[in-house]
Amino acid sequence: MNNTSVFFVLDVSGTRLLFPGDAQQGAWDYVLSDAGNVELLSDLAFYKVGHHGSHNATPRRFVEKDWQTAGYAMVPFGPVQRWLKTIPKKSLIESLVSHHHTVVRADQPPAAVPGHLAVNGDLWTEVTVTAPSHPQE
C-alpha cells in the first residue's frame, strides 16, 4: 500500500543507498523533520526514486537542498497509458539532473550511465556503478 513502505538507508562502509519504497510526502516530512535523518541522507551514492517518480514521491527540498553529493537516481517504472504524461514527473527528473545526479530510467536505455550494463529484455536491467570515494578521516 502506498505510503506505508519501509524507508530504508543501507550504509556499506560509508557508501549510502536510499530505498524509500512508495513513501509519499507525509513520510518524507516525518523523515526530514529530524536533523540526524537529514545528515544521513545528505551523502548518498544511490537513491531508488520513490513511487515511480510520481508527483508526491520525492520532495523538492530533498533534491535541491538535502542530497548534497552527486549520486545515482534510479527511476523504476514501466510506462502505463493512464500516467504517461505525469509519471515520472518531468520537473523531478530535470531537478535531479541539474543537481548533478545521474538518472537511470527503467523506460530508457541506460547508454549514458557509466559502468557495466546487463539487460534481460523487458524483465530487468542491471547497472554496476562505482560509488564515489570518501576521503579517509
Secondary structure, 3 states (H helix, E strand, C coil): CCCCCCCEEEEECCEEEEECCCCCHHHHHHHHCCHHHHHHHCCEEEEECHHHHCCCCCCHHHHHHHCCCCCEEEECCCCCHHHCCCCCCHHHHHHHHHCCCEEEECCCCCCCCCCEEEEECCCEEEEECCCCCCCCC
